[in-house]
Amino acid sequence: MVILYDRFNLSEDVFEITFATEQQKIVAKELIKYMIQNNGEITKTEMSLFATKLHEGQYESVLEYEPYKGKRAKLSYNKRQFYDRILTPMKSMGLIDYDLYKKTYKISTKFSSDLMKIGLMWKKTLEKMGHVIEKKI
């Protein structure tokens, strides 16, 4: 997944930075809220039930985004597209981990660690190319 952002107009919402559409942003946030309600970890079956509820338009939520803020709504999202456009990118970015042995999905902080690593790689690349980086004390 490629994240393109404008550092001068950086959103306060990480979901807005990482997902292309409003609908993807809402569904991804609802998935994380659902996982938090289940102690940050859900089984493969629970993930399938979540995706099925979305697919059938049976998943209810109180929306947090304008102009729907505070309104209760039933969300609908295609199950195949949920796996392709929401869950798979979240796994590949390190927002969610999948444990093959326990067959569970778990909220992860690898995304944060990876972004820090990328920043350090950028600094090392600049130094290798001869750019002097001032170190602040």
PyMOL commands that place a pseudoatom at each C-alpha (Angstrom):
pseudoatom trace, name=CA, resn=MET, resi=1, chain=A, elem=C, hetatm=0, pos=[0.000, 0.000, 0.000]
pseudoatom trace, name=CA, resn=VAL, resi=2, chain=A, elem=C, hetatm=0, pos=[1.255, 3.455, -0.829]
pseudoatom trace, name=CA, resn=ILE, resi=3, chain=A, elem=C, hetatm=0, pos=[0.576, 6.346, 1.510]
pseudoatom trace, name=CA, resn=LEU, resi=4, chain=A, elem=C, hetatm=0, pos=[0.744, 9.772, -0.103]
pseudoatom trace, name=CA, resn=TYR, resi=5, chain=A, elem=C, hetatm=0, pos=[0.339, 12.738, 2.172]
pseudoatom trace, name=CA, resn=ASP, resi=6, chain=A, elem=C, hetatm=0, pos=[0.863, 16.464, 2.277]
pseudoatom trace, name=CA, resn=ARG, resi=7, chain=A, elem=C, hetatm=0, pos=[2.829, 17.243, 5.433]
pseudoatom trace, name=CA, resn=PHE, resi=8, chain=A, elem=C, hetatm=0, pos=[1.516, 20.824, 5.406]
pseudoatom trace, name=CA, resn=ASN, resi=9, chain=A, elem=C, hetatm=0, pos=[-2.096, 19.646, 5.427]
pseudoatom trace, name=CA, resn=LEU, resi=10, chain=A, elem=C, hetatm=0, pos=[-1.735, 16.505, 7.516]
pseudoatom trace, name=CA, resn=SER, resi=11, chain=A, elem=C, hetatm=0, pos=[-5.016, 15.219, 8.878]
pseudoatom trace, name=CA, resn=GLU, resi=12, chain=A, elem=C, hetatm=0, pos=[-5.398, 14.466, 12.577]
pseudoatom trace, name=CA, resn=ASP, resi=13, chain=A, elem=C, hetatm=0, pos=[-7.090, 11.191, 11.583]
pseudoatom trace, name=CA, resn=VAL, resi=14, chain=A, elem=C, hetatm=0, pos=[-4.734, 8.343, 10.626]
pseudoatom trace, name=CA, resn=PHE, resi=15, chain=A, elem=C, hetatm=0, pos=[-7.585, 6.592, 8.812]
pseudoatom trace, name=CA, resn=GLU, resi=16, chain=A, elem=C, hetatm=0, pos=[-7.950, 9.586, 6.492]
pseudoatom trace, name=CA, resn=ILE, resi=17, chain=A, elem=C, hetatm=0, pos=[-4.241, 9.374, 5.647]
pseudoatom trace, name=CA, resn=THR, resi=18, chain=A, elem=C, hetatm=0, pos=[-4.192, 5.618, 5.047]
pseudoatom trace, name=CA, resn=PHE, resi=19, chain=A, elem=C, hetatm=0, pos=[-7.489, 5.075, 3.186]
pseudoatom trace, name=CA, resn=ALA, resi=20, chain=A, elem=C, hetatm=0, pos=[-8.629, 6.567, -0.122]
pseudoatom trace, name=CA, resn=THR, resi=21, chain=A, elem=C, hetatm=0, pos=[-12.382, 6.874, 0.357]
pseudoatom trace, name=CA, resn=GLU, resi=22, chain=A, elem=C, hetatm=0, pos=[-14.719, 8.065, 3.095]
pseudoatom trace, name=CA, resn=GLN, resi=23, chain=A, elem=C, hetatm=0, pos=[-16.414, 4.658, 3.182]
pseudoatom trace, name=CA, resn=GLN, resi=24, chain=A, elem=C, hetatm=0, pos=[-13.098, 2.795, 3.595]
pseudoatom trace, name=CA, resn=LYS, resi=25, chain=A, elem=C, hetatm=0, pos=[-12.096, 5.162, 6.390]
pseudoatom trace, name=CA, resn=ILE, resi=26, chain=A, elem=C, hetatm=0, pos=[-15.374, 4.566, 8.257]
pseudoatom trace, name=CA, resn=VAL, resi=27, chain=A, elem=C, hetatm=0, pos=[-15.257, 0.769, 7.855]
pseudoatom trace, name=CA, resn=ALA, resi=28, chain=A, elem=C, hetatm=0, pos=[-11.574, 0.557, 8.931]
pseudoatom trace, name=CA, resn=LYS, resi=29, chain=A, elem=C, hetatm=0, pos=[-12.288, 2.635, 12.037]
pseudoatom trace, name=CA, resn=GLU, resi=30, chain=A, elem=C, hetatm=0, pos=[-15.314, 0.476, 12.871]
pseudoatom trace, name=CA, resn=LEU, resi=31, chain=A, elem=C, hetatm=0, pos=[-13.154, -2.639, 12.574]
pseudoatom trace, name=CA, resn=ILE, resi=32, chain=A, elem=C, hetatm=0, pos=[-10.631, -1.241, 15.060]
pseudoatom trace, name=CA, resn=LYS, resi=33, chain=A, elem=C, hetatm=0, pos=[-13.457, -0.222, 17.447]
pseudoatom trace, name=CA, resn=TYR, resi=34, chain=A, elem=C, hetatm=0, pos=[-14.895, -3.743, 17.159]
pseudoatom trace, name=CA, resn=MET, resi=35, chain=A, elem=C, hetatm=0, pos=[-11.493, -5.268, 17.919]
pseudoatom trace, name=CA, resn=ILE, resi=36, chain=A, elem=C, hetatm=0, pos=[-10.976, -2.937, 20.913]
pseudoatom trace, name=CA, resn=GLN, resi=37, chain=A, elem=C, hetatm=0, pos=[-14.345, -4.065, 22.313]
pseudoatom trace, name=CA, resn=ASN, resi=38, chain=A, elem=C, hetatm=0, pos=[-12.941, -7.605, 22.153]
pseudoatom trace, name=CA, resn=ASN, resi=39, chain=A, elem=C, hetatm=0, pos=[-9.685, -6.794, 23.993]
pseudoatom trace, name=CA, resn=GLY, resi=40, chain=A, elem=C, hetatm=0, pos=[-7.837, -5.967, 20.768]
pseudoatom trace, name=CA, resn=GLU, resi=41, chain=A, elem=C, hetatm=0, pos=[-8.016, -9.504, 19.390]
pseudoatom trace, name=CA, resn=ILE, resi=42, chain=A, elem=C, hetatm=0, pos=[-10.670, -11.421, 17.441]
pseudoatom trace, name=CA, resn=THR, resi=43, chain=A, elem=C, hetatm=0, pos=[-10.840, -14.870, 15.909]
pseudoatom trace, name=CA, resn=LYS, resi=44, chain=A, elem=C, hetatm=0, pos=[-11.035, -15.633, 12.217]
pseudoatom trace, name=CA, resn=THR, resi=45, chain=A, elem=C, hetatm=0, pos=[-14.705, -16.543, 12.714]
pseudoatom trace, name=CA, resn=GLU, resi=46, chain=A, elem=C, hetatm=0, pos=[-15.449, -13.232, 14.450]
pseudoatom trace, name=CA, resn=MET, resi=47, chain=A, elem=C, hetatm=0, pos=[-13.775, -11.366, 11.576]
pseudoatom trace, name=CA, resn=SER, resi=48, chain=A, elem=C, hetatm=0, pos=[-15.932, -13.285, 9.113]
pseudoatom trace, name=CA, resn=LEU, resi=49, chain=A, elem=C, hetatm=0, pos=[-19.065, -12.439, 11.117]
pseudoatom trace, name=CA, resn=PHE, resi=50, chain=A, elem=C, hetatm=0, pos=[-18.067, -8.751, 11.132]
pseudoatom trace, name=CA, resn=ALA, resi=51, chain=A, elem=C, hetatm=0, pos=[-17.542, -8.828, 7.349]
pseudoatom trace, name=CA, resn=THR, resi=52, chain=A, elem=C, hetatm=0, pos=[-20.835, -10.685, 6.809]
pseudoatom trace, name=CA, resn=LYS, resi=53, chain=A, elem=C, hetatm=0, pos=[-22.781, -8.163, 8.914]
pseudoatom trace, name=CA, resn=LEU, resi=54, chain=A, elem=C, hetatm=0, pos=[-21.297, -5.380, 6.802]
pseudoatom trace, name=CA, resn=HIS, resi=55, chain=A, elem=C, hetatm=0, pos=[-22.072, -7.253, 3.587]
pseudoatom trace, name=CA, resn=GLU, resi=56, chain=A, elem=C, hetatm=0, pos=[-25.704, -7.737, 4.610]
pseudoatom trace, name=CA, resn=GLY, resi=57, chain=A, elem=C, hetatm=0, pos=[-26.055, -4.132, 5.827]
pseudoatom trace, name=CA, resn=GLN, resi=58, chain=A, elem=C, hetatm=0, pos=[-26.724, -5.286, 9.400]
pseudoatom trace, name=CA, resn=TYR, resi=59, chain=A, elem=C, hetatm=0, pos=[-23.750, -3.623, 11.144]
pseudoatom trace, name=CA, resn=GLU, resi=60, chain=A, elem=C, hetatm=0, pos=[-24.990, -0.689, 13.270]
pseudoatom trace, name=CA, resn=SER, resi=61, chain=A, elem=C, hetatm=0, pos=[-22.800, 2.142, 14.446]
pseudoatom trace, name=CA, resn=VAL, resi=62, chain=A, elem=C, hetatm=0, pos=[-22.855, 5.711, 15.724]
pseudoatom trace, name=CA, resn=LEU, resi=63, chain=A, elem=C, hetatm=0, pos=[-20.927, 7.692, 13.132]
pseudoatom trace, name=CA, resn=GLU, resi=64, chain=A, elem=C, hetatm=0, pos=[-18.150, 10.102, 14.118]
pseudoatom trace, name=CA, resn=TYR, resi=65, chain=A, elem=C, hetatm=0, pos=[-17.732, 12.011, 10.865]
pseudoatom trace, name=CA, resn=GLU, resi=66, chain=A, elem=C, hetatm=0, pos=[-19.522, 15.145, 9.663]
pseudoatom trace, name=CA, resn=PRO, resi=67, chain=A, elem=C, hetatm=0, pos=[-22.207, 15.583, 8.391]
pseudoatom trace, name=CA, resn=TYR, resi=68, chain=A, elem=C, hetatm=0, pos=[-23.414, 12.330, 10.054]
pseudoatom trace, name=CA, resn=LYS, resi=69, chain=A, elem=C, hetatm=0, pos=[-21.738, 12.832, 13.439]
pseudoatom trace, name=CA, resn=GLY, resi=70, chain=A, elem=C, hetatm=0, pos=[-23.720, 11.302, 16.302]
pseudoatom trace, name=CA, resn=LYS, resi=71, chain=A, elem=C, hetatm=0, pos=[-26.256, 9.593, 14.039]
pseudoatom trace, name=CA, resn=ARG, resi=72, chain=A, elem=C, hetatm=0, pos=[-26.932, 5.879, 14.275]
pseudoatom trace, name=CA, resn=ALA, resi=73, chain=A, elem=C, hetatm=0, pos=[-26.618, 4.106, 10.935]
pseudoatom trace, name=CA, resn=LYS, resi=74, chain=A, elem=C, hetatm=0, pos=[-26.475, 0.663, 9.413]
pseudoatom trace, name=CA, resn=LEU, resi=75, chain=A, elem=C, hetatm=0, pos=[-23.291, 0.286, 7.386]
pseudoatom trace, name=CA, resn=SER, resi=76, chain=A, elem=C, hetatm=0, pos=[-22.992, -1.750, 4.221]
pseudoatom trace, name=CA, resn=TYR, resi=77, chain=A, elem=C, hetatm=0, pos=[-19.755, -2.888, 2.577]
pseudoatom trace, name=CA, resn=ASN, resi=78, chain=A, elem=C, hetatm=0, pos=[-19.105, -5.738, 0.157]
pseudoatom trace, name=CA, resn=LYS, resi=79, chain=A, elem=C, hetatm=0, pos=[-17.435, -8.693, 1.923]
pseudoatom trace, name=CA, resn=ARG, resi=80, chain=A, elem=C, hetatm=0, pos=[-14.834, -9.381, -0.776]
pseudoatom trace, name=CA, resn=GLN, resi=81, chain=A, elem=C, hetatm=0, pos=[-13.952, -5.710, -0.994]
pseudoatom trace, name=CA, resn=PHE, resi=82, chain=A, elem=C, hetatm=0, pos=[-13.683, -5.582, 2.813]
pseudoatom trace, name=CA, resn=TYR, resi=83, chain=A, elem=C, hetatm=0, pos=[-10.966, -8.233, 2.708]
pseudoatom trace, name=CA, resn=ASP, resi=84, chain=A, elem=C, hetatm=0, pos=[-9.243, -6.731, -0.366]
pseudoatom trace, name=CA, resn=ARG, resi=85, chain=A, elem=C, hetatm=0, pos=[-9.434, -3.018, 0.451]
pseudoatom trace, name=CA, resn=ILE, resi=86, chain=A, elem=C, hetatm=0, pos=[-9.592, -2.866, 4.240]
pseudoatom trace, name=CA, resn=LEU, resi=87, chain=A, elem=C, hetatm=0, pos=[-8.238, -5.933, 6.028]
pseudoatom trace, name=CA, resn=THR, resi=88, chain=A, elem=C, hetatm=0, pos=[-5.398, -6.904, 3.661]
pseudoatom trace, name=CA, resn=PRO, resi=89, chain=A, elem=C, hetatm=0, pos=[-3.938, -3.364, 3.514]
pseudoatom trace, name=CA, resn=MET, resi=90, chain=A, elem=C, hetatm=0, pos=[-4.245, -3.039, 7.309]
pseudoatom trace, name=CA, resn=LYS, resi=91, chain=A, elem=C, hetatm=0, pos=[-2.299, -6.293, 7.707]
pseudoatom trace, name=CA, resn=SER, resi=92, chain=A, elem=C, hetatm=0, pos=[0.363, -5.279, 5.185]
pseudoatom trace, name=CA, resn=MET, resi=93, chain=A, elem=C, hetatm=0, pos=[0.842, -1.856, 6.834]
pseudoatom trace, name=CA, resn=GLY, resi=94, chain=A, elem=C, hetatm=0, pos=[1.212, -3.388, 10.300]
pseudoatom trace, name=CA, resn=LEU, resi=95, chain=A, elem=C, hetatm=0, pos=[-2.009, -1.981, 11.754]
pseudoatom trace, name=CA, resn=ILE, resi=96, chain=A, elem=C, hetatm=0, pos=[-3.316, -5.519, 12.339]
pseudoatom trace, name=CA, resn=ASP, resi=97, chain=A, elem=C, hetatm=0, pos=[-1.425, -8.802, 12.840]
pseudoatom trace, name=CA, resn=TYR, resi=98, chain=A, elem=C, hetatm=0, pos=[-2.699, -12.279, 12.035]
pseudoatom trace, name=CA, resn=ASP, resi=99, chain=A, elem=C, hetatm=0, pos=[-1.505, -15.178, 14.193]
pseudoatom trace, name=CA, resn=LEU, resi=100, chain=A, elem=C, hetatm=0, pos=[-1.451, -18.335, 12.057]
pseudoatom trace, name=CA, resn=TYR, resi=101, chain=A, elem=C, hetatm=0, pos=[-1.320, -20.665, 15.055]
pseudoatom trace, name=CA, resn=LYS, resi=102, chain=A, elem=C, hetatm=0, pos=[-4.097, -19.121, 17.129]
pseudoatom trace, name=CA, resn=LYS, resi=103, chain=A, elem=C, hetatm=0, pos=[-6.015, -18.021, 13.999]
pseudoatom trace, name=CA, resn=THR, resi=104, chain=A, elem=C, hetatm=0, pos=[-6.660, -14.593, 15.495]
pseudoatom trace, name=CA, resn=TYR, resi=105, chain=A, elem=C, hetatm=0, pos=[-6.385, -10.997, 14.331]
pseudoatom trace, name=CA, resn=LYS, resi=106, chain=A, elem=C, hetatm=0, pos=[-4.773, -8.575, 16.767]
pseudoatom trace, name=CA, resn=ILE, resi=107, chain=A, elem=C, hetatm=0, pos=[-4.279, -4.794, 16.787]
pseudoatom trace, name=CA, resn=SER, resi=108, chain=A, elem=C, hetatm=0, pos=[-0.616, -4.042, 16.147]
pseudoatom trace, name=CA, resn=THR, resi=109, chain=A, elem=C, hetatm=0, pos=[1.783, -1.105, 16.631]
pseudoatom trace, name=CA, resn=LYS, resi=110, chain=A, elem=C, hetatm=0, pos=[4.181, -2.280, 13.899]
pseudoatom trace, name=CA, resn=PHE, resi=111, chain=A, elem=C, hetatm=0, pos=[2.915, 0.561, 11.676]
pseudoatom trace, name=CA, resn=SER, resi=112, chain=A, elem=C, hetatm=0, pos=[4.422, 3.123, 14.040]
pseudoatom trace, name=CA, resn=SER, resi=113, chain=A, elem=C, hetatm=0, pos=[7.709, 1.234, 14.317]
pseudoatom trace, name=CA, resn=ASP, resi=114, chain=A, elem=C, hetatm=0, pos=[7.956, 0.883, 10.546]
pseudoatom trace, name=CA, resn=LEU, resi=115, chain=A, elem=C, hetatm=0, pos=[7.405, 4.598, 9.955]
pseudoatom trace, name=CA, resn=MET, resi=116, chain=A, elem=C, hetatm=0, pos=[10.188, 5.397, 12.420]
pseudoatom trace, name=CA, resn=LYS, resi=117, chain=A, elem=C, hetatm=0, pos=[12.450, 2.897, 10.621]
pseudoatom trace, name=CA, resn=ILE, resi=118, chain=A, elem=C, hetatm=0, pos=[11.652, 4.510, 7.254]
pseudoatom trace, name=CA, resn=GLY, resi=119, chain=A, elem=C, hetatm=0, pos=[12.563, 7.929, 8.676]
pseudoatom trace, name=CA, resn=LEU, resi=120, chain=A, elem=C, hetatm=0, pos=[15.927, 6.596, 9.871]
pseudoatom trace, name=CA, resn=MET, resi=121, chain=A, elem=C, hetatm=0, pos=[16.546, 4.948, 6.477]
pseudoatom trace, name=CA, resn=TRP, resi=122, chain=A, elem=C, hetatm=0, pos=[15.957, 8.342, 4.822]
pseudoatom trace, name=CA, resn=LYS, resi=123, chain=A, elem=C, hetatm=0, pos=[18.509, 10.013, 7.107]
pseudoatom trace, name=CA, resn=LYS, resi=124, chain=A, elem=C, hetatm=0, pos=[21.090, 7.270, 6.464]
pseudoatom trace, name=CA, resn=THR, resi=125, chain=A, elem=C, hetatm=0, pos=[20.550, 7.553, 2.713]
pseudoatom trace, name=CA, resn=LEU, resi=126, chain=A, elem=C, hetatm=0, pos=[21.145, 11.305, 2.852]
pseudoatom trace, name=CA, resn=GLU, resi=127, chain=A, elem=C, hetatm=0, pos=[24.319, 10.811, 4.909]
pseudoatom trace, name=CA, resn=LYS, resi=128, chain=A, elem=C, hetatm=0, pos=[25.625, 8.170, 2.451]
pseudoatom trace, name=CA, resn=MET, resi=129, chain=A, elem=C, hetatm=0, pos=[25.036, 10.616, -0.371]
pseudoatom trace, name=CA, resn=GLY, resi=130, chain=A, elem=C, hetatm=0, pos=[27.121, 13.260, 1.420]
pseudoatom trace, name=CA, resn=HIS, resi=131, chain=A, elem=C, hetatm=0, pos=[24.464, 15.446, 3.023]
pseudoatom trace, name=CA, resn=VAL, resi=132, chain=A, elem=C, hetatm=0, pos=[25.388, 16.617, 6.521]
pseudoatom trace, name=CA, resn=ILE, resi=133, chain=A, elem=C, hetatm=0, pos=[22.501, 16.378, 8.965]
pseudoatom trace, name=CA, resn=GLU, resi=134, chain=A, elem=C, hetatm=0, pos=[22.633, 18.720, 11.930]
pseudoatom trace, name=CA, resn=LYS, resi=135, chain=A, elem=C, hetatm=0, pos=[22.000, 16.929, 15.202]
pseudoatom trace, name=CA, resn=LYS, resi=136, chain=A, elem=C, hetatm=0, pos=[19.927, 18.848, 17.739]
pseudoatom trace, name=CA, resn=ILE, resi=137, chain=A, elem=C, hetatm=0, pos=[20.763, 18.492, 21.399]
for i in range(1, 137): cmd.bond("trace and resi %d" % i, "trace and resi %d" % (i + 1))
show_as sticks, trace
zoom trace
